[in-house]
């Protein structure tokens, strides 16, 4: 069994909890109130900034030019294309660039991104890939499951589902899965156990990111 297939089995309860979360269910149905989704869009912009740092650290820690180049391309694509698309998408909810830039990370966003950047900066290349994979793979699974149910009537929510269920995003998730399988093949049992823990932690943070948006989480004090 491929290493990521084993991870998928272990993560399934977390991903099922995500798919059955009211935020995700109502997004797919097109019935979600826009306030928590606006919150999500703002927090996701903050997340993308730190996500870019992870790609930069991936390029720095990659052992060969091919992997280094791929992470450099992902960094460039995220900063110069995806973030522009995110700004355009946010504008459809009347969120200005100034609002995006002024968004303070929620407790969950800060915890998740601090975790990712710390793993990327202090861990091995395999650690980085394991922690990064749930963002790509989990969103792809969510988008595809929602797409199977039919696109919502809400135009912006339908665009979200289409983006994360797209062939391009599926290919990105598959690339990251294949990369972790390659890395795991040459790793020790102890290293693979660490990858498993990192993968499951990121999967839990993915659930928490949705839940924080649903609650429009703020610092309690």
C-alpha positions, 0 to 999 in steps of 0.5 A, a space after each residue: 500500500 502506498 504511504 498516502 493511501 494509508 494516511 488517507 485511511 487514518 485521516 478519513 474521520 477528520 475529512 468526513 467531519 469536515 465534509 459534514 460541517 455545516 459551513 461546508 455543507 451549506 457552501 455546497 448547497 448554496 445556502 451559506 450566509 455570506 458573513 462566515 464566508 467573507 470571514 473565511 476569504 479574509 483569513 484565507 488571504 492571510 493563510 496564503 501569505 504564510 503558505 508562500 513562505 512554506 513554498 520558499 522553504 521547500 525550494 530551499 530544502 529540496 535536495 535536487 533541482 527538479 523539486 527545487 524548481 517545482 517549489 519555486 514555481 509554486 511560490 511564483 504562482 501563489 504570489 503573482 497569480 493566485 493572490 491576484 485571483 483571491 483579491 478579485 474573488 474577494 472583490 465580488 464580496 465587496 472586500 477591498 485589497 486594503 481590508 485583505 491586507 489589514 486582516 489580522 490572523 484569527 487564533 486558529 489561522 495563527 496557530 495553523 500557519 505558525 505550525 506550517 512555517 515552523 515545520 518547514 523551517 526546522 524540519 526535514 523536506 519530508 516533514 514539510 511535504 507531509 504538513 503541506 499535503 492536507 491543504 491541497 489534498 483535503 480541499 480537492 476532496 472537499 471540492 470534488 465531493 461537493 461537485 458530485 452533489 451538483 453546483 450550488 446556485 450561488 455564483 461565487 460558491 459555485 466558483 469555489 467548488 469548481 476551482 477546488 474540484 478542477 483538473 488543475 487542482 486535482 493534478 496539484 494534489 496528486 503531485 504532492 501525494 506522489 512526492 510524499 510517497 517518493 520521500 516516504 519510500 526512502 525514509 526510516 520507520 521513525 521518519 514515516 511515523 513523524 510524517 503521519 503525525 504532521 499530516 494528521 495535525 494539518 488535517 485537524 487544522 484544516 477542519 479547525 480553519 472551517 470551524 473558526 470561519 463558521 464561528 467567526 472566531 475572535 480572541 476571547 480576551 
